[in-house]
Amino acid sequence: MPWQRLQTDFRFALITLFGTLATLCLVPIAVYRFMTGATATGFIDLGVVIVIAGSVVYMWRGGSVEVAGRIAAGIGAAGVIVVSMLVGLAGLLWVYAVVVASFLIVGKRTAIAYGVVTVLTVAAVGTGFDSAYMRVAFAVTGLVVGLFAYIFAHRTEHQRMQLEQLVTRDALTSAANRRAMEQELPIAIAASRRNDTPVSLAVLDIDHFKHVNDEHGHETGDRVLVDFARVIAATTRRGDRLFRYGGEEFVLLLPGIDATALPVLCETLRQRVADQVEVGGRPITMSVGAAELGPEDTASEWLARADSAMYRAKRDGRNRVVVATTPGTGAVIDLLLRQAARRD
């Protein structure tokens, strides 16, 4: 999964790159320090490398990207402050690199705080300045570099988010799309197992949607999809994620929900849709298949269990909820909550 995140998570990739470059650049410099007798500075360089590398390892093992970025940027800032006090000009030159990197690997507010503190502290206590004028000039140039880094990071983030919206959002319903789901399910699985918390998945399929298109037209069908997604989003929690899986089929990711709470939640969703979405005075219903993540489930196996439960709901009459049991039991808990009136 981390290798996949290198391609899909921009900040994850940048922090990994920052850690790699820091290691490749600072280890030889630390060795040179030891060889020339600058032992204290050499240990500082090695300490910075160890902490940054540790933050990258922590992130790759499923830790928070934001925390890893803050640790890496924070130790980089602290390192250049100390080194600038010990070695003068050679330490001052690293300030610009650290300031720019901070805007790429942490949030803008954190990067601004790190950058301002680093530049002003180095200007005040760093050695290698010939005069007060040089200290002021360094502070001004450092802050200007930080300003341009902020502008670049802000524009880059804005454009990245726009592209991400185009790539990972369904244009009609504004739900996340299948591509986003394929990226997020492995992340949800890793988080569940790392934190030992439950997570569930529900497959929601609108009943007789083809009849809606055939009898009322595709424009009405589009309106049903939009209303359906709106009702689901309004009924679920902020941390839940709705994906349009294809056509009239949606997938709902439910962090923190176990098999005990799953039937009640899915029945609430089923009832809300029947109450609030309609065509020609007739309610729109849905069939729901759901499954809690099993101990050995992969993303595809987990989704397949929920999808199989949804097809069981379809076969048994539609407008109902079926929750799959834990893998290996060979059974399905059929929670028949309401028999739909067939409208063929």
C-alpha positions as CSV (number, residue, x, y, z in Angstrom):
1,M,0.0,0.0,0.0
2,P,2.8,2.6,0.7
3,W,4.1,2.1,-2.8
4,Q,0.6,2.9,-4.1
5,R,0.3,6.0,-1.9
6,L,3.5,7.3,-3.5
7,Q,1.5,7.7,-6.7
8,T,-1.7,8.9,-5.2
9,D,-0.8,11.0,-2.1
10,F,1.1,14.1,-3.0
11,R,2.3,15.1,0.5
12,F,3.2,11.4,1.3
13,A,5.5,11.4,-1.8
14,L,7.0,14.8,-0.9
15,I,7.8,13.8,2.7
16,T,9.4,10.6,1.4
17,L,11.5,12.6,-1.1
18,F,12.5,15.0,1.7
19,G,13.6,12.2,3.9
20,T,15.5,10.6,1.1
21,L,17.3,13.8,0.1
22,A,18.0,14.7,3.7
23,T,19.7,11.3,4.3
24,L,21.7,11.4,1.0
25,C,22.9,15.0,1.7
26,L,23.5,15.0,5.4
27,V,25.1,11.6,6.0
28,P,28.2,12.5,3.9
29,I,28.4,15.9,5.5
30,A,28.2,14.3,8.9
31,V,31.0,12.0,8.0
32,Y,33.1,14.9,6.8
33,R,32.4,16.7,10.1
34,F,33.8,13.7,12.1
35,M,36.8,13.5,9.8
36,T,37.7,17.2,10.3
37,G,37.1,17.1,14.1
38,A,33.7,18.9,14.1
39,T,32.3,16.2,16.3
40,A,29.4,18.2,17.8
41,T,28.2,19.3,14.5
42,G,28.5,15.8,13.0
43,F,26.3,14.4,15.8
44,I,23.7,17.1,15.2
45,D,23.6,16.3,11.5
46,L,23.2,12.6,12.3
47,G,20.5,13.3,14.8
48,V,18.6,15.3,12.2
49,V,18.9,12.5,9.7
50,I,17.7,9.9,12.3
51,V,14.6,11.9,13.3
52,I,13.6,12.7,9.7
53,A,14.2,9.1,8.6
54,G,12.2,7.9,11.6
55,S,9.3,10.2,10.7
56,V,9.3,8.7,7.2
57,V,9.3,5.1,8.5
58,Y,6.5,6.0,10.9
59,M,4.5,7.4,8.0
60,W,5.2,4.3,5.8
61,R,4.0,2.1,8.6
62,G,0.6,3.7,8.6
63,G,1.2,6.8,10.8
64,S,-0.3,10.3,10.1
65,V,1.2,12.1,7.1
66,E,0.6,15.4,8.9
67,V,2.4,14.3,12.0
68,A,5.3,13.0,10.0
69,G,5.6,16.2,8.1
70,R,5.6,18.3,11.2
71,I,8.3,16.2,12.8
72,A,10.5,16.3,9.7
73,A,10.1,20.1,9.1
74,G,10.4,20.8,12.8
75,I,13.7,18.9,13.3
76,G,15.0,20.4,10.0
77,A,14.3,23.9,11.4
78,A,15.9,23.2,14.7
79,G,18.9,21.6,13.1
80,V,19.7,24.6,10.9
81,I,19.3,27.0,13.8
82,V,21.8,25.0,15.9
83,V,24.2,24.5,13.0
84,S,24.1,28.1,12.0
85,M,25.3,29.0,15.6
86,L,28.2,26.5,15.3
87,V,29.6,26.8,11.8
88,G,28.4,30.2,10.6
89,L,27.9,30.7,6.8
90,A,27.9,26.9,6.0
91,G,24.9,26.6,8.3
92,L,23.1,29.7,7.1
93,L,22.8,28.4,3.6
94,W,20.6,25.5,4.7
95,V,17.9,27.9,6.0
96,Y,16.6,28.6,2.5
97,A,16.2,24.9,1.7
98,V,14.5,24.2,5.0
99,V,12.0,27.1,4.6
100,V,11.0,26.1,1.0
101,A,10.7,22.4,2.0
102,S,8.4,23.2,5.0
103,F,5.8,24.7,2.6
104,L,5.8,21.5,0.7
105,I,5.5,18.9,3.5
106,V,3.3,20.6,6.1
107,G,0.2,22.8,6.1
108,K,0.7,26.5,5.2
109,R,0.1,27.8,8.7
110,T,2.6,25.4,10.3
111,A,5.1,26.2,7.5
112,I,4.7,30.0,8.1
113,A,5.3,29.5,11.8
114,Y,8.4,27.3,11.2
115,G,9.8,29.6,8.5
116,V,9.4,32.9,10.5
117,V,10.8,31.4,13.7
118,T,13.7,29.8,11.8
119,V,14.7,32.9,9.8
120,L,14.4,35.4,12.6
121,T,16.2,33.1,15.1
122,V,19.1,32.5,12.8
123,A,19.3,36.2,12.0
124,A,19.5,36.9,15.7
125,V,21.8,34.2,17.0
126,G,23.6,32.8,14.0
127,T,27.3,33.3,13.5
128,G,29.0,34.3,10.2
129,F,27.4,37.7,9.8
130,D,29.9,40.6,9.3
131,S,27.5,43.3,10.5
132,A,24.1,44.1,11.7
133,Y,23.2,45.1,8.2
134,M,24.0,41.5,7.0
135,R,21.7,40.1,9.7
136,V,18.9,42.3,8.5
137,A,19.6,41.5,4.9
138,F,19.5,37.8,5.7
139,A,16.2,38.1,7.6
140,V,14.7,40.0,4.7
141,T,15.9,37.6,2.0
142,G,14.8,34.6,4.1
143,L,11.3,36.0,4.6
144,V,11.1,36.8,0.9
145,V,12.0,33.3,0.0
146,G,9.4,32.1,2.4
147,L,6.8,34.4,0.8
148,F,7.5,33.0,-2.7
149,A,7.4,29.5,-1.3
150,Y,4.0,30.2,0.3
151,I,2.6,31.6,-3.0
152,F,4.0,28.6,-4.9
153,A,2.7,26.1,-2.3
154,H,-0.7,27.8,-2.2
155,R,-1.2,27.8,-6.0
156,T,0.1,24.2,-6.3
157,E,-2.3,23.0,-3.6
158,H,-5.2,24.8,-5.1
159,Q,-4.6,23.4,-8.6
160,R,-3.9,19.9,-7.2
161,M,-7.3,20.0,-5.3
162,Q,-9.1,21.1,-8.5
163,L,-7.5,18.2,-10.5
164,E,-8.3,15.8,-7.7
165,Q,-11.9,16.9,-7.7
166,L,-12.0,16.2,-11.5
167,V,-10.3,12.8,-11.1
168,T,-11.9,11.5,-7.9
169,R,-15.5,13.1,-7.9
170,D,-18.5,12.0,-9.8
171,A,-19.6,15.1,-11.7
172,L,-23.4,14.4,-11.4
173,T,-23.8,13.5,-7.7
174,S,-20.6,15.0,-6.2
175,A,-20.0,11.7,-4.5
176,A,-16.5,10.3,-4.7
177,N,-16.0,8.0,-7.6
178,R,-14.7,4.4,-8.0
179,R,-11.1,5.5,-8.5
180,A,-11.2,7.3,-5.1
181,M,-12.8,4.3,-3.5
182,E,-10.0,2.0,-4.7
183,Q,-7.5,4.4,-3.1
184,E,-9.3,4.8,0.2
185,L,-10.4,1.3,1.0
186,P,-6.8,0.1,1.7
187,I,-6.2,3.2,3.8
188,A,-9.3,2.5,5.8
189,I,-8.3,-1.1,6.3
190,A,-4.8,-0.1,7.5
191,A,-6.2,2.4,9.9
192,S,-8.7,-0.1,11.3
193,R,-6.1,-2.7,12.0
194,R,-3.5,-0.2,13.3
195,N,-6.0,1.4,15.8
196,D,-8.0,-1.9,16.4
197,T,-11.2,-0.2,15.5
198,P,-14.1,-1.5,13.4
199,V,-15.0,-0.3,10.0
200,S,-17.8,-1.4,7.7
201,L,-18.9,-1.1,4.1
202,A,-22.4,-0.9,2.6
203,V,-23.3,-1.3,-1.0
204,L,-26.5,0.6,-1.9
205,D,-28.3,-0.1,-5.1
206,I,-31.4,1.8,-6.2
207,D,-34.3,-0.6,-7.0
208,H,-35.8,-0.6,-10.5
209,F,-33.7,2.3,-11.7
210,K,-33.9,1.1,-15.3
211,H,-37.7,1.5,-15.1
212,V,-37.2,5.1,-13.9
213,N,-35.1,5.9,-17.0
214,D,-37.4,4.1,-19.3
215,E,-40.7,5.5,-18.0
216,H,-39.6,9.1,-17.0
217,G,-36.5,9.8,-19.0
218,H,-32.8,10.1,-18.2
219,E,-33.1,13.6,-16.9
220,T,-35.5,12.4,-14.2
221,G,-33.1,9.5,-13.6
222,D,-30.2,12.0,-13.1
223,R,-32.4,13.9,-10.6
224,V,-33.1,10.7,-8.7
225,L,-29.3,10.0,-8.4
226,V,-28.6,13.5,-7.2
227,D,-31.5,13.4,-4.6
228,F,-30.3,9.9,-3.5
229,A,-26.7,11.0,-2.9
230,R,-28.0,14.1,-1.1
231,V,-30.2,12.1,1.3
232,I,-27.4,9.6,2.1
233,A,-24.9,12.4,2.7
234,A,-27.3,14.3,5.0
235,T,-28.0,11.1,7.0
236,T,-24.5,9.9,7.5
237,R,-21.6,11.3,9.6
238,R,-18.9,13.7,8.5
239,G,-16.3,11.0,8.5
240,D,-18.3,8.5,6.4
241,R,-17.5,8.4,2.7
242,L,-20.0,7.9,-0.2
243,F,-18.7,6.6,-3.5
244,R,-20.6,6.2,-6.8
245,Y,-19.6,2.7,-7.7
246,G,-21.3,2.6,-11.1
247,G,-24.7,3.5,-12.6
248,E,-27.2,3.4,-9.7
249,E,-24.9,1.6,-7.3
250,F,-23.1,3.4,-4.5
251,V,-20.7,2.3,-1.8
252,L,-20.7,3.8,1.7
253,L,-17.5,3.5,3.9
254,L,-18.4,3.6,7.6
255,P,-15.4,4.0,10.0
256,G,-16.1,3.0,13.6
257,I,-19.2,1.0,12.8
258,D,-19.3,-2.7,13.7
259,A,-21.7,-5.5,12.8
260,T,-23.9,-4.7,15.8
261,A,-24.6,-1.1,14.7
262,L,-24.6,-1.8,11.0
263,P,-28.2,-3.1,10.6
264,V,-29.8,-0.2,12.4
265,L,-27.7,2.4,10.5
266,C,-28.5,0.8,7.1
267,E,-32.2,0.5,7.9
268,T,-32.2,4.2,8.8
269,L,-30.7,5.0,5.4
270,R,-33.2,2.7,3.6
271,Q,-36.1,4.4,5.3
272,R,-34.8,8.0,4.7
273,V,-34.4,7.2,1.0
274,A,-37.9,5.8,0.7
275,D,-39.3,8.8,2.6
276,Q,-37.5,11.6,0.8
277,V,-36.8,10.4,-2.8
278,E,-39.7,9.8,-5.2
279,V,-40.7,9.8,-8.8
280,G,-44.3,10.4,-10.0
281,G,-45.5,10.2,-6.4
282,R,-43.9,6.8,-5.9
283,P,-41.1,6.3,-3.4
284,I,-37.6,5.3,-4.6
285,T,-36.3,2.3,-2.7
286,M,-32.9,0.7,-2.4
287,S,-31.4,-2.7,-1.6
288,V,-28.5,-2.7,0.8
289,G,-25.7,-5.2,1.4
290,A,-23.3,-4.6,4.2
291,A,-20.3,-6.1,5.8
292,E,-17.9,-5.4,8.7
293,L,-14.2,-5.7,7.8
294,G,-13.0,-9.2,8.6
295,P,-9.6,-10.0,10.2
296,E,-8.1,-11.3,7.0
297,D,-10.1,-9.4,4.4
298,T,-8.4,-7.6,1.5
299,A,-10.2,-4.6,0.0
300,S,-11.6,-6.7,-2.8
301,E,-12.8,-9.5,-0.6
302,W,-14.5,-7.1,1.8
303,L,-16.3,-5.3,-1.0
304,A,-17.3,-8.7,-2.6
305,R,-18.9,-9.8,0.6
306,A,-21.0,-6.6,0.9
307,D,-21.8,-6.8,-2.8
308,S,-22.9,-10.4,-2.5
309,A,-25.2,-9.4,0.4
310,M,-26.7,-6.7,-1.7
311,Y,-27.5,-9.2,-4.5
312,R,-29.1,-11.4,-1.8
313,A,-31.3,-8.5,-0.9
314,K,-32.3,-8.0,-4.6
315,R,-33.1,-11.7,-4.9
316,D,-35.2,-11.8,-1.8
317,G,-37.5,-9.0,-2.9
318,R,-35.6,-5.6,-2.8
319,N,-36.1,-2.7,-0.5
320,R,-34.3,-4.5,2.4
321,V,-31.0,-4.8,4.2
322,V,-28.8,-7.9,4.3
323,V,-25.7,-7.9,6.4
324,A,-23.0,-10.5,5.8
325,T,-21.5,-12.3,8.7
326,T,-17.8,-12.6,9.6
327,P,-15.8,-14.5,7.0
328,G,-15.7,-18.3,7.5
329,T,-19.1,-18.7,9.1
330,G,-20.7,-19.7,5.7
331,A,-23.8,-17.8,6.5
332,V,-25.5,-14.5,5.9
333,I,-27.7,-12.6,8.4
334,D,-30.8,-11.6,6.5
335,L,-32.3,-8.6,8.2
336,L,-35.6,-8.3,6.4
337,L,-36.8,-4.9,7.5
338,R,-39.5,-4.2,4.9
339,Q,-40.8,-6.0,1.9
340,A,-40.9,-3.7,-1.1
341,A,-44.0,-3.7,-3.2
342,R,-42.9,-4.9,-6.6
343,R,-43.6,-2.3,-9.3
344,D,-42.7,-4.2,-12.5
